[in-house]
Each structure stands twice: as structure tokens, then as C-alpha cells.
Amino acid sequence: MFDDIPQNRPFDAYQSFVLDCKLYWTRTIFPELRKRYAVAAGEDAPKTGAEVAQLMKDDTTAQFFGWYERHLQRMKYSGQHGLAVHYSQYREEIARALNADVPPRLLDIDPNFEQPVYYTNIDIHQHPGGVWSDEIAGYVYERGAQSTAPMLKKHATLWDRVKKQAMDRAQTEVKRVVDMGCGFGASTYPFYADHPDIDVIGLELSAPCLRLAAQRAAEAQAQNVLFKQADAMDTGLEEGSADIVTSTMVLHEMPPSHIKGVFKESHRLLAPGGLSIHLDFLVRDDAFKEYIHYGHSARNNEPFMVPLNQMDVIQAHKDAGFDEVEIVPFEEMDGALDPSMTAWRFPWTLIIARKAA
Ligand SMILES: C[S@@+](CC[C@H](N)C(=O)[O-])C[C@H]1O[C@@H](n2cnc3c(N)ncnc32)[C@H](O)[C@@H]1O
């Protein structure tokens, strides 16, 4: 697939440069900023991210850190050899590959689907037009995801780890898994590829992402997955029909009313004893990390990261009908939770709940 897209050395060099800058930002600038913050804070450490922001607002390293974060992402997508700009030249070839026939059981796109307004209002993570409006957006997004968290050289291990956590924690026989906000299918893949006996459904708003997910599944000769266009809070799937409902990096892309709707829908979809497991970002009790995370939210066009972080997700689950809820730090790569880890990372967190048996 996508064999018609030629190699292009200036593009590869530019993208490697952006990625190396991001690694420098991650491994060198971030620890330096933290050190400078520790000195500036002294004994009387700020209690909130807003107080840290006030303390650090004139610090050159803090300003440089923010500038780098905002503009490296912009360069990655929209710069001279940005992903969106570069792949537009090969629009016809990419669209042809994405629209090639797949077995109909793999893909269910609704031609009359209406996107929620919050979704179309913003170019999420600075992707021009978001991940839904351009027919090649799924392909561009797949390329972009390779450097979102640059320490994860093999990004797939993140999704394998979520799948493992879900399967290990399931207390009932797993016959069906629903992956909400599946994007181009990377979070769905470990479920359907490693468990051919399980029926897997990936739900997503973006048709271009779903098309790529279905092509990848066809390539893998999967027999047990369906990629369906649906809003995660109103899936149209049968009540009590799933044993695991999961999402990876989706909650922070929606407003609190929608997040609460997703928890309710997760509860409705689950069979008794079923597992709800959402991977997202939560910062707890660390003013510096809150400052970094809220800054990222603003700089990367991800406005709902802040309200998600401020939400009482345990109470929201209880309101949705769950009694057992757990918030657990997530180790996205070996050693990520070790105190010796000084590089920047997302505050990865699993939000786990179980429907009463
Ligand atoms: C950061 S991506 C994560 C994709 C995938 N889960 C992964 O791990 O690669 C978030 C995805 O959530 C989708 N999304 C946002 N709001 C949604 C909603 N209400 N229902 C379904 N999908 C949604 C977006 O289109 C996007 O593809």
C-alpha cells in the first residue's frame, strides 16, 4: 500500500531535523527547565500550575521551551516540508490507496454523519483541518503520530501495553472489545491481531482515519474487526454487548459533557462484570507538571486537556453507574515511572472501572 509515494530526501531530512529538535526539547530543555524552576521556587514551592506560570513567566528557558513546543509541531505539519504540505502533492495516489476496495465487513462509514461542533471547531494538535476534513488526513496523522512522544521509538509498544492491561484485568470471558476513538486503528490493532477469536469494533468520528484503519486491517487479513463511524458517546451498538470498552488518548479531545457521555455509554455497552479502561492524561498533586501540561494544552491546540484534568473522573464514573473505579499511573515505556526519569513525558494515566457483575 502507498507504494506510489516516492522517497524525498529534503522531506526526510527536514522531518528528521524536527524530530531531533523535539528529542532535544524532551531530554535536555525539559530537565533544565525543571532545575531552574526548583531554584526559583526555593523553599516556598507554588501550589498550582498557575502559580508556577507566574513564577516562570520571565524565565528565558521557560519561554524557549514553550516556543519550541509550539513551533516544532507547526513545522512538523505545516512547515516547508511539513507532513500536510508534503503529502498533498501525492493526494491522488494516497486517496486511491485509501479508497481501494476492502471486504465490506471491515468498514461502516455513514454518508450522512454529522460531526459534533466541538470537533470541527479546532485544528486539533495543530493538524491543518483536523484529522477529519481532508481525505488524506488519516494518512498524514499516521505519519505524524510517529513523533508525538519521541522517546517512544517503537510507538506500538504503547498500544500493546494498553491491550495487555485490558486483557489482564478482564474478569469475564472477552468476546467483544469496543475501541472508542480508534483513529487510524493503531489502538485497535493489538486486540484484533493478537486475539483472532475476539470480535473487535473500532469507533471513530473521522472517515479518513477509518478508511486507513480498514486498509491496514485488510492488509493484516483480519477477519474479526469492524471500523465504524460513530460518536463514542452515542455508538448505536447494542446494550450489554461488550466485555471491554477502551479508549486511548481520546477523552482529552472532548469537552466534559461529552466525556461524561462516554462514561455513560461505556457503562451501557458493557455486559455485567465488563471492564472500562481509558488511557489518558491526568496530573495529580504536582504544580510543576500541571504548569507543563496546561501549557501543552494551549500550545498544541488541545483545549480540553485542562477541563479533563480538573474533572472528578471518579465521581463522573459513579454518576454513569460504575461503583469500582481506579486511577492508575501508566508506564508507557520501560522505566517511565522510575524517579530517575528526568525527560519530559505525558502524564499517562489509566482510568479503570468495572460494571457490577
Ligand atoms: C489522539 S487520537 C487517538 C487515536 C487512537 N486511539 C490512537 O491511540 O492512536 C484521538 C481520536 O479520537 C477521535 N475522537 C474525538 N472525539 C471523538 C468522539 N466523540 N467519538 C469518537 N472518536 C472521537 C479523534 O478523531 C481521534 O482520531
The ligand as an SDF file (V2000), in Angstrom:
LIG
                    3D

 27 29  0  0  0  0  0  0  0  0999 V2000
   -5.2680   11.2410   19.7820 C   0  0  0  0  0  0  0  0  0  0  0  0
   -6.3340   10.3460   18.7300 S   0  0  0  0  0  0  0  0  0  0  0  0
   -6.0870    8.6910   19.3150 C   0  0  0  0  0  0  0  0  0  0  0  0
   -6.3990    7.6550   18.2750 C   0  0  0  0  0  0  0  0  0  0  0  0
   -6.1330    6.2150   18.6940 C   0  0  0  0  0  0  0  0  0  0  0  0
   -6.9320    5.8330   19.8330 N   0  0  0  0  0  0  0  0  0  0  0  0
   -4.6650    6.0080   18.9850 C   0  0  0  0  0  0  0  0  0  0  0  0
   -4.3220    5.6930   20.1350 O   0  0  0  0  0  0  0  0  0  0  0  0
   -3.8570    6.1480   18.0570 O   0  0  0  0  0  0  0  0  0  0  0  0
   -7.9680   10.7340   19.2860 C   0  0  0  0  0  0  0  0  0  0  0  0
   -9.0250   10.2400   18.3210 C   0  0  0  0  0  0  0  0  0  0  0  0
  -10.3140   10.4290   18.9410 O   0  0  0  0  0  0  0  0  0  0  0  0
  -11.2220   10.7300   17.9160 C   0  0  0  0  0  0  0  0  0  0  0  0
  -12.4190   11.3250   18.5600 N   0  0  0  0  0  0  0  0  0  0  0  0
  -12.5500   12.5390   19.1330 C   0  0  0  0  0  0  0  0  0  0  0  0
  -13.7850   12.7040   19.6110 N   0  0  0  0  0  0  0  0  0  0  0  0
  -14.4550   11.5420   19.3700 C   0  0  0  0  0  0  0  0  0  0  0  0
  -15.7740   11.0900   19.6200 C   0  0  0  0  0  0  0  0  0  0  0  0
  -16.6720   11.8730   20.2510 N   0  0  0  0  0  0  0  0  0  0  0  0
  -16.1360    9.8710   19.2150 N   0  0  0  0  0  0  0  0  0  0  0  0
  -15.2450    9.0680   18.5560 C   0  0  0  0  0  0  0  0  0  0  0  0
  -13.9850    9.4300   18.2860 N   0  0  0  0  0  0  0  0  0  0  0  0
  -13.5790   10.6630   18.6820 C   0  0  0  0  0  0  0  0  0  0  0  0
  -10.4410   11.6530   17.0040 C   0  0  0  0  0  0  0  0  0  0  0  0
  -10.9980   11.7340   15.7210 O   0  0  0  0  0  0  0  0  0  0  0  0
   -9.0680   10.9980   17.0060 C   0  0  0  0  0  0  0  0  0  0  0  0
   -8.9130   10.0870   15.9620 O   0  0  0  0  0  0  0  0  0  0  0  0
  1  2  1  0
  2  3  1  0
  2 10  1  0
  3  4  1  0
  4  5  1  0
  5  6  1  0
  5  7  1  0
  7  8  2  0
  7  9  1  0
 10 11  1  0
 11 12  1  0
 11 26  1  0
 12 13  1  0
 13 14  1  0
 13 24  1  0
 14 15  1  0
 14 23  1  0
 15 16  2  0
 16 17  1  0
 17 18  1  0
 17 23  2  0
 18 19  1  0
 18 20  2  0
 20 21  1  0
 21 22  2  0
 22 23  1  0
 24 25  1  0
 24 26  1  0
 26 27  1  0
M  CHG  2   2   1   9  -1
M  END
$$$$
